Amino acid sequence: MIYLDNAATTMHKPQQVIDAVVAAMSSMGNASRGAHGSALQASRTVYDTRCKLAALFGCSQPDHMIFTCNSTEALNIAITGAIPAGSHVISTDLEHNSVLRPLYRLQAEAQVTLDFVAADRQGNINYADFEKMITPKTSAIVCTHASNLLGTMVDIARVGSIAHDHGLLFIVDASQTAGAVPIDMEAMGVDILCFTGHKGLMGPQGTGGLCVRPGLTLRPFKVGGSGIQSFNPSQPSEFPACLEAGTLNGHGIAGLSAAVDYLNEIGIPAIEEKERRLAQRFLKGVSAIDGVRLYGDFSVPRTAIVTLNIRDYDSSAVSDALSNDYGIATRPGAHCAPRLHRALGTVSQGAVRFSFSWFNTEEEIDTAIRAVRELAQEE
């Protein structure tokens, strides 16, 4: 299989990630639940990984790096835990449903009012619109670092500056950028950074987290066992226990730790450069094919995603043909990004997303170009 669905998950993982998970499965106890050797090993793994991720993302206090199952859980914790009732929130048309649905739920419960910075037909936003939408009741800006549909990147430092100039909380969805591009939440003005471990970080599924700026407090999204203060009827207030009720995915965290080591060894800038070079190779190859329609602005900073349609063919039919006839994995449909599909005018057809990773090769890209050309030539 030629795997070009890395924006959904990186299927190919570094071997050391796999080895770390296997080793943890046969040796790891429950972190913070006991003082025997296997429990202490689990606690050390969790702590070490927490420190590695905090350093990777520019989070100044490792105990403010909270583990979750994925970015969806992290975003739910951030949005429901940090945004005050009765306030106004600004987001964008670029968002994934992991941002939209928690916001819509708060809106339906009359907890918040919402405004969205519009995307144009190329998926670009106007940064001046953030300023125009701010009201005395605005409490937060919640936005993605990069569109999962187009790869278009948001200038997070610019939005963070706008947010902080007006005393607003800034929550960022880094699902598509964590591990794929350098991130420094302190330098970028990010108050809460939410990420998943199974995409650009190359870790196991079921891992993720959020980094919280010191000084912020969040209402716990869930409460329960913490391994400390067992006679306290309330969830402990200290980080990270306040937001980590229940047993952590220790085996997955062990794999994520190995993944961060791998990223640090290679260097995220080197990974970013290769992935974008592969995306550019694919873009150049398909852009001149008659019947191919590309989506997005390729003159702006972006992640390694190219999204297209072929003639008026249904995107799912195209993706099926790529898989069945050429052994190429892509993602068709709506990509959990309904507002952006409306902006692009692709609600009925959907779109086919090609997303590239460190483990892809130029030969695979050329095969994908040839497949698109042959499908476009069919009547």
N, C-alpha and C positions, 0 to 999 in steps of 0.2 A: 504494500500500500504506500502511495505517496500522500503523506499526511499534511494537508494544508488547512487545518481547522484549529490552529493554535490559539486563536482568540477565544475559543470555547474552553480548551484545556490543552496543555502540552502533553501529548500522548508519550512521546519519547522523553525519557528521563535519564539523567546521568546515572551510570551504574552505581556510583557510591550512594545515591539516594535509595535505590532499591536495596542495596546491601544494608544500609542503616535501618530501614524498616524491618527487614527480616531479622536482623540482630536484636532489635528492640522487642519484636514479637516473642522471642524466646528468653528474654532476660529482664524486661522492664516491669516493675511494680507500679503502684499508684502514687503519683507525685503528691506530697504533702499529706499522705495518709499512712504514717508509720515511720519508724526509725530503723527498720531492717535494711539490709543492703540493697535489695531490688527497688524499694521505695525511695531510698536516698539516691540511687542511680537515676531514677525517673525525675526526681526533683532537680538534680544537677543538670540533666539534659534540658528540662524546661527552662531553667534559669539561664543556662548558657545560650540557648536559642533566643530567649527574650532579649538578651544583651546584644546578640548579633543583629537581630532585626532592628532594634532601636538604633544601633550604630548605622545600619544600612540606610535608614530613613531620616536620620537627623533628629531623632527623638531624644531629648536631653536626659530623661530619666527612664531607665529600663523597666522599672516597675509600672510605668504608664504604657507599656506595650502589652496589650490584652489579647489573649488567644481566643479565636472563635472558630467555627466550622468552615466559614467562607466569608466573602465580602458582603453577601446579603445579610447574614446575621450581624456582621459588624456595622453595616449601615442602619439596620433596625435599632441596634443598641444606641448608636449615635443620634439618630433622628428622633427617636422616642424619648431618649434619656437626657438630651441636652437642650432641646428646643422648648421654650416655655409656652404653656397654654395661653391662648389669646393673642398670639403674635403673628407676624407676617413673615413669610419665607420666600426667597427668590431662588429659582432653579433655572434650568435651560431645556431646550428642545432636544439636546444631545443625549439625554439621560436614558439609562437602562431601567427596567422595571424595578430593580432592586433599590433604586432611589425613588422612582415615581410612586410605587404602590404604598410604601410607608407614608409618604407625603399625602397621597390621596386619602389614605385611611384617616390621618389626622384631620384632613379637611372635612371628610364626611362626618366625623365626630365633632365638628365645629371647634376643634382645638386650634387650628391655624387657618389663615388665608394664604393663597398661593398666587405667584406670578411667575411666568416663564419667559426667559430671554429667547426670542425667536431665532430659529436657524433659517437661512435662505436656501435656495434650491441647490446650492453646493455644500450645504452643511456648515457654513460659517456663521458666527454670531458677531454682533456689534457690542463691544465692551462698554460703550457709552450707555447701553440699555440698562446695565446693572445700576448705574447712578440714577437714571430716570425712574426706576421702579422702587427705590428706597423711600420708605415712609417713616413717620415717627414710631410706628408699631413693628417695623422690620427688625427681626432678631438674628436672622441667619441667612447665609448663602450656602446652598448645597449644590455641588456640581461635579461632573466627571473630569478627570484629567485627560482622557482621550475617549472618543466615541468608539464603542465596540462595533458599530456598523461600518463606519468610514475610516477610522483611525485618526481622524482630525483631532489634534491636540489643543487643549485650552491653555492659555497663558496663565498658569496657576498663580505665579508671583504677582501678576497684574491684578487678578481678581482678589487675591489675598490683600493687596494694598488697598483696594477699594473697600473691602470688608472692614479692615482695621481702621481706616480713616473715618468710618462711620460707627465704630464700636460694635461691629457685627461678628457673630460666630461664623467661622468658615470651615465647612465639612467637605472633604474631597473623597471621591470614589476613585481609587487608584487601581481598580481591577485590571485594566489593560496596560498599565505602565509599571507596576511594581515588578522589579527585576528586569524590565525591558529598557527603561531609561533611568538616568540618575534622578533621585528624589532627595530633597533636603527640606523637611517640613518646616523647620525653624527659619531657614533662609527664605522660603517661599511664603511664609505667613500662614501656614495651615494649622488650624486648631485641632482638628481630628482627621487623621488619615486612615481610610479604610481600604483593606487589601485582601486578596485571596492568595493562597499558596500554590495553587495547582496550575497557574498560567505562566506568566513570565518568570516567576520564581522557581519554576521547574520542580516544585515539591508535590507531595501526594494530595489527592483530593481529600476533602474533609479538614483542611487546614486554612487558616487565615487569621486576620486580626485587625485591631485598630490601635493606633498610637494617639494618645491624648496629651495635649499640651498641659504641663504642670500648672496647677491653679484652677483647673476646671473640675467640676463635679457633675456626675451623671447619675440619673435615677437608674437603678439596676433593671435590666430588661427581664431577668429571671433571678430567682433566689433559691437557695438550697445549701447543699453541703459545700464547705470551703476548706475543711481540714483544720480550721482555727476557730476560736471563740464559739465552740459548739453549744454553750449554754446561753448564748445571746439569741433572743428571739428574732432579731433583725439580721439582715445580711451585714457582714463586717463593712465598715466604711473605708478601710484602707485599700489602696491600689496594690496589687491587681485583684485581690479577692473580691472586691465590691462588684466586679463585672465578670467574674469567672466561676459562677456557681456550677457545681457538678464536676465529674471526672473529665479531665482534658484528654484530647486525642494524643496521648503520649507517643504512640507508635508513629503517627503522622508527623508529630513535632520533631521526632528524631530524624525522619527523612527530610523535613524542611531545614533542619540544622545542616545536614549534609549538602542540601541544595544551595544554601547561602554560602557555604564554604566553596562550592564549585563556582558560583557567580563571582565571588571575591577573587578567586584564583585567575579566572579569565579576564574579569573586569567588565562591568556593565557597559561602558562606552564601546568596547570591542564587540560585544553582543549586539548592541544597538546598531552599530555600523554595518555589520554583516546582514542583519535582518532587513534593514532598509535597502541595502544594495540588492538583495534578492527580490524585494518588492519592486524596486525600480526596474530590474531586469524583466520581471513579469509584466509590469505596466507598459514598458516600451514594446514588448512583444505583442500585446493584445490591443494596444491603442489604435493600430492601423488596420485592424481586421474589420471588414465590412459587416455591419449588423451587430457589433458590440457597442453597448452603451456603458460608459464608466460614470461612477458617482463620486463626488467629492472634489475638493480643490487640492490639486497635487503641488501647488506652489507654496503651501504652508507647512509648518512642522506637523509630522504625523507618525504614527506607529506603522508597523509592517503589515498593513491591510490594503487590499485592493478589492473593491466591490463593483460588480457589473451585472448586466443582463444581456442576453443574446436575443435579438429581435423582440418578438412579443411572446417568446416561450415562457411558460411558467417556470419560476426559479427552482421549484422543487423537482420538476422534470429534468432541468439541466443538471442539477446536482446529482440526481439519480443516475443520469447517463454518464457523468464524470466518474461516479463510483463504480457502476456496473460494467462499463465498457472500457474504462481506462485505469481503474484502481486508484482514483484520486478522491480524497476526502475533502469536502468543502461544507459550508453551512448555507442553506437557502432560507427563504421565508422572511419573517419579521424581526428576528434577532432580539426579541424582548425590548425593542426600541420603537414604540408606536408613534411617538411624536415626531421623530426624525423621519420615519417612513412617510408620514403625512407631508412633511416639508419637502421631501424629495419627489413626491407623487408616485410612490411605489407600493401603495397599500394593497392593490389588487394583485400585482405581479410578484411582490417581494423582490429579493435580490440575492445574488450568489456571492458569498464572501470568501475570498482567498486570504488566508492569514499565515504568515511565515515565521519560522523559528530558527534558532541557532543550528539545529540539526538538519535542516533542509540543505539541498545541494543545487548547484546551477543546472545539473542534468535533470533534476526533478522539475525545476522551473521551466526548462525548455520543453519537457514532456507536457506540462500543463498548458503552455502556450499552444502547442500543436493540437491538443485536445480541444481547446476553445475554438481554434481556427476550423477544425473539422466539423464541430457542431454548428458553427455559424454558417458553414457552407451547405448544410442540409436544408432541404426544402420541406 
